[in-house]
């Protein structure tokens, strides 16, 4: 289980672009005599930060995409009467 926690921390560090590898964390945990619960707590903090960064990135991309956020047009609420032009019946 500890190996999966270290690999999860490593994946989070990659996404967060931290210069901190799983090996470094394992060495630090050994030097500081961190318990399994402490390692799991650190892992959950890194996962929280990863999720927060992903959501922040998604929100920024949506804001800059110029896609309508409030009144989204769908075929259900589109007014086809405003279309003008030749109607083809082929």
Biopython code that builds the backbone (N, CA, C, O; Angstrom):
import numpy as np
from Bio.PDB.StructureBuilder import StructureBuilder

atoms = [
    (1, "UNK", "N", (0.830, -1.195, 0.000)),
    (1, "UNK", "CA", (0.000, 0.000, 0.000)),
    (1, "UNK", "C", (0.870, 1.252, 0.000)),
    (1, "UNK", "O", (0.530, 2.246, -0.641)),
    (2, "UNK", "N", (1.984, 1.205, 0.712)),
    (2, "UNK", "CA", (2.853, 2.365, 0.780)),
    (2, "UNK", "C", (3.441, 2.687, -0.582)),
    (2, "UNK", "O", (3.601, 3.856, -0.932)),
    (3, "UNK", "N", (3.769, 1.639, -1.362)),
    (3, "UNK", "CA", (4.299, 1.871, -2.705)),
    (3, "UNK", "C", (3.297, 2.617, -3.570)),
    (3, "UNK", "O", (3.674, 3.498, -4.342)),
    (4, "UNK", "N", (2.012, 2.266, -3.443)),
    (4, "UNK", "CA", (1.005, 2.966, -4.241)),
    (4, "UNK", "C", (0.865, 4.420, -3.784)),
    (4, "UNK", "O", (0.591, 5.300, -4.601)),
    (5, "UNK", "N", (1.050, 4.678, -2.483)),
    (5, "UNK", "CA", (1.001, 6.057, -1.996)),
    (5, "UNK", "C", (2.162, 6.869, -2.562)),
    (5, "UNK", "O", (1.988, 8.021, -2.960)),
    (6, "UNK", "N", (3.346, 6.262, -2.595)),
    (6, "UNK", "CA", (4.501, 6.970, -3.139)),
    (6, "UNK", "C", (4.334, 7.216, -4.637)),
    (6, "UNK", "O", (4.712, 8.275, -5.137)),
    (7, "UNK", "N", (3.777, 6.255, -5.346)),
    (7, "UNK", "CA", (3.565, 6.475, -6.776)),
    (7, "UNK", "C", (2.480, 7.528, -7.009)),
    (7, "UNK", "O", (2.562, 8.293, -7.970)),
    (8, "UNK", "N", (1.468, 7.574, -6.142)),
    (8, "UNK", "CA", (0.437, 8.610, -6.254)),
    (8, "UNK", "C", (1.041, 9.983, -5.996)),
    (8, "UNK", "O", (0.708, 10.951, -6.680)),
    (9, "UNK", "N", (1.925, 10.069, -5.015)),
    (9, "UNK", "CA", (2.609, 11.337, -4.735)),
    (9, "UNK", "C", (3.467, 11.739, -5.925)),
    (9, "UNK", "O", (3.529, 12.916, -6.282)),
    (10, "UNK", "N", (4.124, 10.771, -6.535)),
    (10, "UNK", "CA", (4.965, 11.054, -7.699)),
    (10, "UNK", "C", (4.129, 11.595, -8.863)),
    (10, "UNK", "O", (4.535, 12.548, -9.527)),
    (11, "UNK", "N", (2.962, 10.988, -9.112)),
    (11, "UNK", "CA", (2.082, 11.463, -10.189)),
    (11, "UNK", "C", (1.575, 12.880, -9.904)),
    (11, "UNK", "O", (1.498, 13.716, -10.803)),
    (12, "UNK", "N", (1.234, 13.133, -8.646)),
    (12, "UNK", "CA", (0.775, 14.476, -8.274)),
    (12, "UNK", "C", (1.885, 15.499, -8.471)),
    (12, "UNK", "O", (1.641, 16.605, -8.955)),
    (13, "UNK", "N", (3.104, 15.126, -8.094)),
    (13, "UNK", "CA", (4.231, 16.041, -8.250)),
    (13, "UNK", "C", (4.488, 16.354, -9.716)),
    (13, "UNK", "O", (4.859, 17.479, -10.050)),
    (14, "UNK", "N", (4.299, 15.385, -10.589)),
    (14, "UNK", "CA", (4.474, 15.631, -12.019)),
    (14, "UNK", "C", (3.456, 16.652, -12.509)),
    (14, "UNK", "O", (3.806, 17.596, -13.217)),
    (15, "UNK", "N", (2.196, 16.458, -12.128)),
    (15, "UNK", "CA", (1.157, 17.379, -12.577)),
    (15, "UNK", "C", (1.352, 18.771, -11.989)),
    (15, "UNK", "O", (1.135, 19.775, -12.666)),
    (16, "UNK", "N", (1.763, 18.825, -10.726)),
    (16, "UNK", "CA", (1.975, 20.108, -10.070)),
    (16, "UNK", "C", (3.317, 20.736, -10.444)),
    (16, "UNK", "O", (3.619, 21.865, -10.057)),
    (17, "UNK", "N", (4.110, 19.988, -11.200)),
    (17, "UNK", "CA", (5.439, 20.427, -11.643)),
    (17, "UNK", "C", (6.343, 20.788, -10.473)),
    (17, "UNK", "O", (7.021, 21.815, -10.472)),
    (18, "UNK", "N", (6.329, 19.916, -9.486)),
    (18, "UNK", "CA", (7.202, 20.086, -8.330)),
    (18, "UNK", "C", (8.471, 19.280, -8.546)),
    (18, "UNK", "O", (8.436, 18.182, -9.102)),
    (19, "UNK", "N", (9.562, 19.819, -8.116)),
    (19, "UNK", "CA", (10.842, 19.132, -8.217)),
    (19, "UNK", "C", (11.027, 18.297, -6.951)),
    (19, "UNK", "O", (11.879, 18.586, -6.111)),
    (20, "UNK", "N", (10.196, 17.246, -6.839)),
    (20, "UNK", "CA", (10.171, 16.432, -5.629)),
    (20, "UNK", "C", (9.718, 15.035, -6.031)),
    (20, "UNK", "O", (8.539, 14.822, -6.315)),
    (21, "UNK", "N", (10.631, 14.098, -6.057)),
    (21, "UNK", "CA", (10.304, 12.750, -6.528)),
    (21, "UNK", "C", (9.800, 11.878, -5.382)),
    (21, "UNK", "O", (9.916, 12.231, -4.208)),
    (22, "UNK", "N", (9.244, 10.741, -5.751)),
    (22, "UNK", "CA", (8.772, 9.780, -4.755)),
    (22, "UNK", "C", (9.942, 9.236, -3.951)),
    (22, "UNK", "O", (9.808, 8.954, -2.760)),
    (23, "UNK", "N", (11.087, 9.088, -4.603)),
    (23, "UNK", "CA", (12.271, 8.597, -3.894)),
    (23, "UNK", "C", (12.716, 9.602, -2.825)),
    (23, "UNK", "O", (13.091, 9.219, -1.716)),
    (24, "UNK", "N", (12.669, 10.882, -3.174)),
    (24, "UNK", "CA", (13.017, 11.918, -2.199)),
    (24, "UNK", "C", (12.061, 11.892, -1.022)),
    (24, "UNK", "O", (12.470, 12.014, 0.132)),
    (25, "UNK", "N", (10.776, 11.730, -1.330)),
    (25, "UNK", "CA", (9.785, 11.694, -0.258)),
    (25, "UNK", "C", (9.983, 10.457, 0.604)),
    (25, "UNK", "O", (9.856, 10.531, 1.826)),
    (26, "UNK", "N", (10.293, 9.321, -0.015)),
    (26, "UNK", "CA", (10.530, 8.099, 0.755)),
    (26, "UNK", "C", (11.731, 8.280, 1.682)),
    (26, "UNK", "O", (11.712, 7.844, 2.833)),
    (27, "UNK", "N", (12.758, 8.918, 1.175)),
    (27, "UNK", "CA", (13.949, 9.168, 1.990)),
    (27, "UNK", "C", (13.607, 10.112, 3.145)),
    (27, "UNK", "O", (14.024, 9.888, 4.281)),
    (28, "UNK", "N", (12.852, 11.163, 2.848)),
    (28, "UNK", "CA", (12.436, 12.108, 3.881)),
    (28, "UNK", "C", (11.568, 11.422, 4.929)),
    (28, "UNK", "O", (11.734, 11.653, 6.127)),
    (29, "UNK", "N", (10.640, 10.576, 4.475)),
    (29, "UNK", "CA", (9.762, 9.865, 5.403)),
    (29, "UNK", "C", (10.565, 8.937, 6.307)),
    (29, "UNK", "O", (10.253, 8.791, 7.489)),
    (30, "UNK", "N", (11.579, 8.323, 5.760)),
    (30, "UNK", "CA", (12.420, 7.438, 6.565)),
    (30, "UNK", "C", (13.254, 8.240, 7.561)),
    (30, "UNK", "O", (13.387, 7.845, 8.720)),
    (31, "UNK", "N", (13.819, 9.374, 7.110)),
    (31, "UNK", "CA", (14.623, 10.211, 8.011)),
    (31, "UNK", "C", (13.790, 10.769, 9.155)),
    (31, "UNK", "O", (14.263, 10.852, 10.288)),
    (32, "UNK", "N", (12.571, 11.146, 8.864)),
    (32, "UNK", "CA", (11.698, 11.756, 9.875)),
    (32, "UNK", "C", (10.860, 10.720, 10.621)),
    (32, "UNK", "O", (10.087, 11.077, 11.511)),
    (33, "UNK", "N", (11.002, 9.463, 10.275)),
    (33, "UNK", "CA", (10.248, 8.360, 10.899)),
    (33, "UNK", "C", (8.742, 8.604, 10.817)),
    (33, "UNK", "O", (8.024, 8.486, 11.810)),
    (34, "UNK", "N", (8.282, 8.944, 9.623)),
    (34, "UNK", "CA", (6.855, 9.189, 9.428)),
    (34, "UNK", "C", (6.086, 7.873, 9.476)),
    (34, "UNK", "O", (6.535, 6.862, 8.937)),
    (35, "UNK", "N", (4.952, 7.893, 10.110)),
    (35, "UNK", "CA", (4.111, 6.704, 10.183)),
    (35, "UNK", "C", (3.343, 6.539, 8.871)),
    (35, "UNK", "O", (3.313, 7.439, 8.031)),
    (36, "UNK", "N", (2.729, 5.377, 8.719)),
    (36, "UNK", "CA", (1.925, 5.119, 7.517)),
    (36, "UNK", "C", (0.773, 6.107, 7.418)),
    (36, "UNK", "O", (0.398, 6.525, 6.323)),
    (37, "UNK", "N", (0.215, 6.478, 8.563)),
    (37, "UNK", "CA", (-0.884, 7.439, 8.573)),
    (37, "UNK", "C", (-0.410, 8.818, 8.108)),
    (37, "UNK", "O", (-1.127, 9.516, 7.391)),
    (38, "UNK", "N", (0.791, 9.202, 8.516)),
    (38, "UNK", "CA", (1.346, 10.487, 8.095)),
    (38, "UNK", "C", (1.616, 10.505, 6.601)),
    (38, "UNK", "O", (1.351, 11.500, 5.926)),
    (39, "UNK", "N", (2.146, 9.400, 6.086)),
    (39, "UNK", "CA", (2.410, 9.298, 4.650)),
    (39, "UNK", "C", (1.105, 9.362, 3.880)),
    (39, "UNK", "O", (1.029, 9.999, 2.829)),
    (40, "UNK", "N", (0.079, 8.705, 4.397)),
    (40, "UNK", "CA", (-1.237, 8.739, 3.745)),
    (40, "UNK", "C", (-1.820, 10.150, 3.783)),
    (40, "UNK", "O", (-2.464, 10.577, 2.825)),
    (41, "UNK", "N", (-1.601, 10.876, 4.880)),
    (41, "UNK", "CA", (-2.091, 12.253, 4.983)),
    (41, "UNK", "C", (-1.394, 13.148, 3.960)),
    (41, "UNK", "O", (-2.037, 13.972, 3.310)),
    (42, "UNK", "N", (-0.101, 12.988, 3.821)),
    (42, "UNK", "CA", (0.645, 13.774, 2.832)),
    (42, "UNK", "C", (0.158, 13.445, 1.428)),
    (42, "UNK", "O", (-0.011, 14.333, 0.592)),
    (43, "UNK", "N", (-0.062, 12.170, 1.182)),
    (43, "UNK", "CA", (-0.567, 11.755, -0.130)),
    (43, "UNK", "C", (-1.928, 12.379, -0.416)),
    (43, "UNK", "O", (-2.181, 12.830, -1.533)),
    (44, "UNK", "N", (-2.804, 12.408, 0.586)),
    (44, "UNK", "CA", (-4.131, 13.000, 0.363)),
    (44, "UNK", "C", (-4.035, 14.505, 0.126)),
    (44, "UNK", "O", (-4.825, 15.057, -0.639)),
    (45, "UNK", "N", (-3.078, 15.178, 0.772)),
    (45, "UNK", "CA", (-2.887, 16.609, 0.525)),
    (45, "UNK", "C", (-2.432, 16.838, -0.905)),
    (45, "UNK", "O", (-2.946, 17.728, -1.583)),
    (46, "UNK", "N", (-1.461, 16.036, -1.378)),
    (46, "UNK", "CA", (-1.000, 16.171, -2.755)),
    (46, "UNK", "C", (-2.124, 15.876, -3.743)),
    (46, "UNK", "O", (-2.227, 16.554, -4.765)),
    (47, "UNK", "N", (-2.967, 14.885, -3.465)),
    (47, "UNK", "CA", (-4.085, 14.583, -4.359)),
    (47, "UNK", "C", (-5.091, 15.729, -4.371)),
    (47, "UNK", "O", (-5.651, 16.055, -5.417)),
    (48, "UNK", "N", (-5.320, 16.339, -3.211)),
    (48, "UNK", "CA", (-6.212, 17.505, -3.153)),
    (48, "UNK", "C", (-5.664, 18.648, -4.005)),
    (48, "UNK", "O", (-6.398, 19.271, -4.772)),
    (49, "UNK", "N", (-4.365, 18.914, -3.861)),
    (49, "UNK", "CA", (-3.739, 19.982, -4.646)),
    (49, "UNK", "C", (-3.780, 19.674, -6.137)),
    (49, "UNK", "O", (-3.973, 20.574, -6.954)),
    (50, "UNK", "N", (-3.600, 18.404, -6.494)),
    (50, "UNK", "CA", (-3.676, 18.003, -7.902)),
    (50, "UNK", "C", (-5.076, 18.260, -8.447)),
    (50, "UNK", "O", (-5.231, 18.841, -9.521)),
    (51, "UNK", "N", (-6.101, 17.824, -7.703)),
    (51, "UNK", "CA", (-7.484, 18.018, -8.145)),
    (51, "UNK", "C", (-7.826, 19.503, -8.248)),
    (51, "UNK", "O", (-8.517, 19.923, -9.175)),
    (52, "UNK", "N", (-7.341, 20.290, -7.298)),
    (52, "UNK", "CA", (-7.594, 21.729, -7.313)),
    (52, "UNK", "C", (-6.950, 22.364, -8.545)),
    (52, "UNK", "O", (-7.556, 23.219, -9.190)),
    (53, "UNK", "N", (-5.745, 21.955, -8.869)),
    (53, "UNK", "CA", (-5.052, 22.500, -10.047)),
    (53, "UNK", "C", (-5.779, 22.092, -11.324)),
    (53, "UNK", "O", (-5.928, 22.905, -12.236)),
    (54, "UNK", "N", (-6.234, 20.841, -11.399)),
    (54, "UNK", "CA", (-6.972, 20.393, -12.587)),
    (54, "UNK", "C", (-8.247, 21.204, -12.767)),
    (54, "UNK", "O", (-8.551, 21.638, -13.878)),
    (55, "UNK", "N", (-9.001, 21.417, -11.683)),
    (55, "UNK", "CA", (-10.238, 22.190, -11.773)),
    (55, "UNK", "C", (-9.954, 23.645, -12.145)),
    (55, "UNK", "O", (-10.692, 24.251, -12.922)),
    (56, "UNK", "N", (-8.894, 24.192, -11.590)),
    (56, "UNK", "CA", (-8.510, 25.563, -11.920)),
    (56, "UNK", "C", (-8.151, 25.683, -13.397)),
    (56, "UNK", "O", (-8.523, 26.655, -14.055)),
    (57, "UNK", "N", (-7.437, 24.704, -13.908)),
    (57, "UNK", "CA", (-7.062, 24.702, -15.319)),
    (57, "UNK", "C", (-8.292, 24.599, -16.206)),
    (57, "UNK", "O", (-8.401, 25.309, -17.206)),
    (58, "UNK", "N", (-9.208, 23.729, -15.850)),
    (58, "UNK", "CA", (-10.442, 23.560, -16.627)),
    (58, "UNK", "C", (-11.246, 24.855, -16.637)),
    (58, "UNK", "O", (-11.736, 25.275, -17.685)),
    (59, "UNK", "N", (-11.382, 25.493, -15.465)),
    (59, "UNK", "CA", (-12.144, 26.740, -15.390)),
    (59, "UNK", "C", (-11.489, 27.843, -16.214)),
    (59, "UNK", "O", (-12.178, 28.619, -16.877)),
    (60, "UNK", "N", (-10.161, 27.914, -16.174)),
    (60, "UNK", "CA", (-9.455, 28.929, -16.962)),
    (60, "UNK", "C", (-9.647, 28.672, -18.456)),
    (60, "UNK", "O", (-9.868, 29.609, -19.223)),
    (61, "UNK", "N", (-9.565, 27.415, -18.868)),
    (61, "UNK", "CA", (-9.761, 27.095, -20.276)),
    (61, "UNK", "C", (-11.181, 27.401, -20.728)),
    (61, "UNK", "O", (-11.384, 27.867, -21.848)),
    (62, "UNK", "N", (-12.164, 27.146, -19.874)),
    (62, "UNK", "CA", (-13.545, 27.482, -20.220)),
    (62, "UNK", "C", (-13.732, 28.990, -20.331)),
    (62, "UNK", "O", (-14.417, 29.465, -21.238)),
    (63, "UNK", "N", (-13.127, 29.750, -19.411)),
    (63, "UNK", "CA", (-13.261, 31.215, -19.466)),
    (63, "UNK", "C", (-12.631, 31.778, -20.726)),
    (63, "UNK", "O", (-13.181, 32.698, -21.332)),
    (64, "UNK", "N", (-11.498, 31.248, -21.127)),
    (64, "UNK", "CA", (-10.803, 31.801, -22.286)),
    (64, "UNK", "C", (-11.270, 31.195, -23.602)),
    (64, "UNK", "O", (-10.820, 31.621, -24.666)),
    (65, "UNK", "N", (-12.157, 30.215, -23.554)),
    (65, "UNK", "CA", (-12.604, 29.557, -24.783)),
    (65, "UNK", "C", (-13.665, 30.355, -25.535)),
    (65, "UNK", "O", (-13.951, 30.073, -26.699)),
    (66, "UNK", "N", (-14.239, 31.335, -24.879)),
    (66, "UNK", "CA", (-15.298, 32.150, -25.459)),
    (66, "UNK", "C", (-16.563, 31.337, -25.725)),
    (66, "UNK", "O", (-17.403, 31.745, -26.527)),
    (67, "UNK", "N", (-16.702, 30.210, -25.070)),
    (67, "UNK", "CA", (-17.931, 29.436, -25.170)),
    (67, "UNK", "C", (-18.970, 30.074, -24.258)),
    (67, "UNK", "O", (-18.628, 30.552, -23.176)),
    (68, "UNK", "N", (-20.233, 30.091, -24.674)),
    (68, "UNK", "CA", (-21.261, 30.670, -23.809)),
    (68, "UNK", "C", (-21.434, 29.820, -22.557)),
    (68, "UNK", "O", (-21.577, 28.600, -22.637)),
    (69, "UNK", "N", (-21.419, 30.466, -21.416)),
    (69, "UNK", "CA", (-21.535, 29.752, -20.145)),
    (69, "UNK", "C", (-22.923, 29.873, -19.536)),
    (69, "UNK", "O", (-23.382, 28.956, -18.855)),
    (70, "UNK", "N", (-23.606, 31.010, -19.776)),
    (70, "UNK", "CA", (-24.864, 31.253, -19.094)),
    (70, "UNK", "C", (-26.065, 30.765, -19.901)),
    (70, "UNK", "O", (-26.888, 30.007, -19.388)),
    (71, "UNK", "N", (-26.169, 31.186, -21.141)),
    (71, "UNK", "CA", (-27.310, 30.799, -21.963)),
    (71, "UNK", "C", (-26.794, 29.960, -23.121)),
    (71, "UNK", "O", (-26.575, 30.458, -24.225)),
    (72, "UNK", "N", (-26.609, 28.709, -22.848)),
    (72, "UNK", "CA", (-26.064, 27.805, -23.839)),
    (72, "UNK", "C", (-27.121, 27.508, -24.889)),
    (72, "UNK", "O", (-28.264, 27.193, -24.556)),
    (73, "UNK", "N", (-26.741, 27.607, -26.155)),
    (73, "UNK", "CA", (-27.669, 27.318, -27.244)),
    (73, "UNK", "C", (-27.654, 25.819, -27.532)),
    (73, "UNK", "O", (-26.603, 25.209, -27.725)),
    (74, "UNK", "N", (-28.835, 25.260, -27.554)),
    (74, "UNK", "CA", (-29.011, 23.866, -27.949)),
    (74, "UNK", "C", (-30.110, 23.821, -29.000)),
    (74, "UNK", "O", (-30.774, 24.830, -29.241)),
    (75, "UNK", "N", (-30.308, 22.695, -29.612)),
    (75, "UNK", "CA", (-31.387, 22.590, -30.594)),
    (75, "UNK", "C", (-32.748, 22.711, -29.926)),
    (75, "UNK", "O", (-33.718, 23.106, -30.572)),
    (76, "UNK", "N", (-32.837, 22.376, -28.641)),
    (76, "UNK", "CA", (-34.108, 22.494, -27.933)),
    (76, "UNK", "C", (-34.537, 23.943, -27.749)),
    (76, "UNK", "O", (-35.729, 24.240, -27.815)),
    (77, "UNK", "N", (-33.585, 24.860, -27.517)),
    (77, "UNK", "CA", (-33.965, 26.249, -27.275)),
    (77, "UNK", "C", (-33.550, 27.185, -28.415)),
    (77, "UNK", "O", (-33.548, 28.404, -28.241)),
    (78, "UNK", "N", (-33.199, 26.630, -29.572)),
    (78, "UNK", "CA", (-32.806, 27.458, -30.714)),
    (78, "UNK", "C", (-34.037, 27.919, -31.478)),
    (78, "UNK", "O", (-34.952, 27.132, -31.720)),
    (79, "UNK", "N", (-34.063, 29.190, -31.859)),
    (79, "UNK", "CA", (-35.195, 29.753, -32.588)),
    (79, "UNK", "C", (-34.904, 29.666, -34.082)),
    (79, "UNK", "O", (-34.164, 30.486, -34.625)),
    (80, "UNK", "N", (-35.483, 28.678, -34.738)),
    (80, "UNK", "CA", (-35.248, 28.462, -36.163)),
    (80, "UNK", "C", (-35.959, 29.496, -37.027)),
    (80, "UNK", "O", (-35.658, 29.606, -38.216)),
    (81, "UNK", "N", (-36.896, 30.261, -36.460)),
    (81, "UNK", "CA", (-37.613, 31.271, -37.221)),
    (81, "UNK", "C", (-36.712, 32.442, -37.610)),
    (81, "UNK", "O", (-37.022, 33.166, -38.556)),
    (82, "UNK", "N", (-35.616, 32.637, -36.907)),
    (82, "UNK", "CA", (-34.733, 33.759, -37.225)),
    (82, "UNK", "C", (-33.842, 33.457, -38.422)),
    (82, "UNK", "O", (-33.191, 34.365, -38.939)),
    (83, "UNK", "N", (-33.796, 32.221, -38.872)),
    (83, "UNK", "CA", (-32.987, 31.867, -40.031)),
    (83, "UNK", "C", (-33.663, 32.375, -41.290)),
    (83, "UNK", "O", (-34.874, 32.233, -41.457)),
    (84, "UNK", "N", (-32.881, 32.963, -42.164)),
    (84, "UNK", "CA", (-33.410, 33.482, -43.412)),
    (84, "UNK", "C", (-32.625, 32.866, -44.545)),
    (84, "UNK", "O", (-31.451, 32.533, -44.389)),
    (85, "UNK", "N", (-33.241, 32.721, -45.632)),
    (85, "UNK", "CA", (-32.560, 32.194, -46.802)),
    (85, "UNK", "C", (-33.431, 31.179, -47.520)),
    (85, "UNK", "O", (-34.569, 30.917, -47.129)),
    (86, "UNK", "N", (-32.886, 30.634, -48.546)),
    (86, "UNK", "CA", (-33.604, 29.680, -49.367)),
    (86, "UNK", "C", (-33.718, 28.358, -48.627)),
    (86, "UNK", "O", (-32.741, 27.849, -48.077)),
    (87, "UNK", "N", (-34.923, 27.814, -48.622)),
    (87, "UNK", "CA", (-35.139, 26.535, -47.967)),
    (87, "UNK", "C", (-35.085, 25.439, -49.016)),
    (87, "UNK", "O", (-35.795, 25.487, -50.021)),
    (88, "UNK", "N", (-34.259, 24.479, -48.777)),
    (88, "UNK", "CA", (-34.090, 23.362, -49.701)),
    (88, "UNK", "C", (-34.933, 22.191, -49.201)),
    (88, "UNK", "O", (-34.886, 21.854, -48.018)),
    (89, "UNK", "N", (-35.697, 21.574, -50.087)),
    (89, "UNK", "CA", (-36.537, 20.428, -49.714)),
    (89, "UNK", "C", (-36.099, 19.183, -50.462)),
    (89, "UNK", "O", (-36.944, 18.413, -50.919)),
    (90, "UNK", "N", (-34.804, 18.969, -50.597)),
    (90, "UNK", "CA", (-34.363, 17.789, -51.333)),
    (90, "UNK", "C", (-34.046, 16.652, -50.440)),
    (90, "UNK", "O", (-33.660, 15.584, -50.914)),
]
sb = StructureBuilder()
sb.init_structure("model")
sb.init_model(0)
sb.init_chain("A")
sb.init_seg("    ")
for serial, (resi, resn, name, xyz) in enumerate(atoms, 1):
    if name == "N":
        sb.init_residue(resn, " ", resi, " ")
    sb.init_atom(name, np.array(xyz, "f"), 0.0, 1.0, " ", f" {name:<3s}", serial, name[0])
structure = sb.get_structure()
